[in-house]
């Protein structure tokens, strides 16, 4: 559990961007042994985080569910604040733990029909935390989310850890939705090339700024400008120079600045490109 607390707000960006993947419920309630009750989506502490992000140029965000409860919370937040869209899903590490996976998937299907739920996510495969006995449930859940995304016309936000080949294989077998976002992109140059060939968005989190992230930076270099996104995955992986603090949406600013410098892009033009990419990936933030 992170002990340093929220990082201070960064310098404002020259143009607004989107945090395409955040968990404000976990930011405010914590996790593990230090977890507290999750505040209501209308609680002032939630509004303050969104206001703080907007003040530094992170004007919109996608609140992402990892189970039925957090997906419902995300949908309710999006329905109360026009700066937020929701993503609903069962996290791949959640799927093998459920006694009734089909019932949980049915509830996600219902949530996916809500207008402010812009994506099915985060779904996918995680072979780092789930061993072979649980992977069939992950694959079945992933296939169901792909079907939901296509049927509801929503984006698909993918969690992929140590499962690159199987993620692409299942997407190819099932037929990928029109809009696919590789959340917290974790692949290398070759994997980025395969994602680009398929037209998948690649969303980079704070870990791209870490000293040992040369492979991620190589992937960012090959990602087409029109497929690049940025995110926090808050409260995890706060970027340099605030690594070690609890992450929050305003800190997307640091990742955007870092990538603009790494890719030798004009910061304002880069922010405008990121914003346009997010609008295409998730559609409109307007009520």
N, C-alpha and C positions, 0 to 999 in steps of 0.2 A: 504493500500500500504506500502511495506517495505521501510523504510527510511534510513537504515544504509549503503546501497550500497553493492557491491560485497565483499565477505570475502577474506582474503589473502589466498594464495596457501598453502596447507598442505605439510607435509613431503612426499617425493616420496614413493610409495609402492615398495615392493621387486619384484613384478611381475605385469604385466599389467592386468587391468580389463576393463569392459564395463559399462558405464552408459546406462542402458537399456530404459530410458524414460526421455527425456528432452525437453524443449521448448526454444530453443535459440532465436526464434523470440520474445518471451515475455521477456526473460532475457535482451535483448538489447533495446527493445522498451517500456518496462513497461506495465502496464495495468491500467484500471480504469481512473480516472480523470487526472492522470499523464502520460498517454500513449503518446508516440511519434510515428512518422512513423517508420514502420519496415524497417531496412536496407536490402539491396539486399543480397542474399545468398553469394555473392562473396565479400562483404564488409570486410575491414580489421578487423573491430571489431569482426566479426564472426570468422575469422581465428585466431585471438588472443585468443579467448576463447577456441577454439579447441586445439591450440598449448599449451596453459597453462595447459589444462587437460592432454594432452599427456605427458607433462614434469613431472607430478607427478604420472604417471602410469595409468591414465584413457585414454587409447589409442584409444578407439572406443566408439561410442555412437549411440543411436537411437533418431532421431529428430521426434517428434510426432505432427501430425496435429489434430486440433479440429473442423475444418470446411473446406469448400472447399478451401478457400484462403490459410490458413495455411498449409493444406495438400499439396497443389501445391508448396508452398514455401519449405516445407520439402523435397519433391521429387527433386526440383531443387538444393537444398543444397547437397543432397546425390550424385547427378550426377556431382557435382564439387569438392567433397572432398571424397577420398576413405576411410577416417576414419569414415564416417557417413553413416548410413542407415536411411531410412525414414519409417514412419508409417502414413497411411492416413485414416481419418474417420471423421464422424460427432460425436462430443461429445454428450453423452446422454442428457445433458442440452440444447444443441443446437437444437436437433431434434424437440421439441415441438414449437420452435420459428419460424420455417421456413414456409413460405407461400406455398412453393412447395417442399415438402420433397422428392418426387420421382425424381425430376430433380437433386437435390443435391446428392442423392444416386447414380444416374446414373453417375455423374461426379466423385464420389469416385470410382466407378467401373472401370472407364477408368484409373484413376491414379493407381489403384491396379495392372494394367497390366505392369507398368513400372518395369524394372529389379531391380532398386535400392530401390523400395518400398518393404520392407521386411515383412510388417505386415499391417493388418487392425486394426487401433486403434488411438485414444482411443475411443472405443465404449463400450456399456454396459448399466447399469441402475443406476440412482441416485435418490433415494427416499427422500434424504435430501433436495435438492433444488427444486425438481419438485414434485408438488402435483398430486393427482389422475387424474385431467383432462388432464394433459400432459403426463401421463405415457403410454398410448396406443401408442403414437408416438414414445416414447423411445423403447418400446418393438418391434414395427415394424421395426425401424431403426436397432436395435440390431440383429434381425433375418436376415435382409438383409446383414449386415456385416458378419455374420456367413457364409452365402451362398457365399459371395464374397471370403472370406478367403479359403474356401474349393475349390471353382472353380479355383482360381488363385494359389493354393498351397502355401499360405502365412500364417504366424502366426496370431493369434488373440490376441490383447492386450486389456484387459478389465478394464474399470473403474467401480467399484462396491462400491456404498456407501449406506448403510442401505438397501441393496437389495439382500443379500446373497442367500436366498432361491429361489427367482425368477431367479437370474442369473444361478444358477445350474439347475433349472427346465427347463429353455429355452434351455440351452446347451444340456441337456439330450434329450429334445424333438426333437431338430433340428439335433442333432448329432454333437459333437464338432469337430473342425478341428484337425489335427494331433498335432499341437503345439498351446497351449493356455497359455498366460501369464496373471496372475492376477496382474495387475499394482498397485503399492502403496498398497500392501496387507493390508487389514483392518480388517480381521477376527480374530477369537480366535482359541484356540487349536482345538476345534471340527470342525470348518470350514476348518482349515489347513489340518486336517485329511481327510476330504471329497475331498479337492482339490488334495491331494497327491494320494488318491485312484484312481482318474481319470487321474493322470499323468500330472496335470497342474503345470506349473512353478509358483513360488511365488516370486514376486519382492518386496523387502523391501526398503523403502525410509528413509529419515532422521528422520522421526517421531519415528522410532523404538528406537532411542537414547534418546528420551524425558523421563523425570523422571516418568511421569504418564503412560508409555507405557508397563506396565507389561504384558497386554494381548497380545500385538504384540510380545513381546519377548518370551512368551509361545508358540505362533504360530511358530516363527522361530525355536524353539527348536524341534518341531515335524516335520518340513519340511525336507524331505530327502535331503541329500547333493547335489544330482544330479539335484534337482529341485529349488535350491536357486538362486536368482538373486538380484542385487542391482541397485538402481537408485537414481536420485535426484528429479525428477519431478520439476526441476528448472523452474522458480525462487522461488518456494515455499518450505517451510519446511526445511530450512537449518539445518543440524544436529548439535548436541552438539559436539564441544565447540563453534561453530560459529552461534548458533541459534540467530535469529533476523537480520542477514545479508541477503541480496539477495543471493539465492542459484545459483550455476553454476556447470557445470559438474565435475570440478576438485574436488569438495567437496564430490563426491562419495567415495573418499578415506577414509573419516572419518567414513562413514557408514560401509564400508568393515572392517575397523580396529575394530570397535565396535562389529560387529557380530562375527568376529573371536575370540575376547576375550570372548564374552558372550557364545559362543558355545565351547570354549576351543579347538580351532583349531590353528594349526601352520599357521601364517599369509601368508607366501609365498605359501604353499600348498592350503590354502583357496582361495587365489587370482587366482591361476591356475585353481581351480575347478570352480570358478565364470566365468572365461573367457571361459572355455570349455562349460559350461552351456549356456552362451550367444551365442556361435557359433552354438550350437545345436538348440537353440530356434529361432534364426533369420537367420541362415545360414551364408554365407560368407560376409565379409567386403571388399574383394578384388574386384578390377575393372573387 
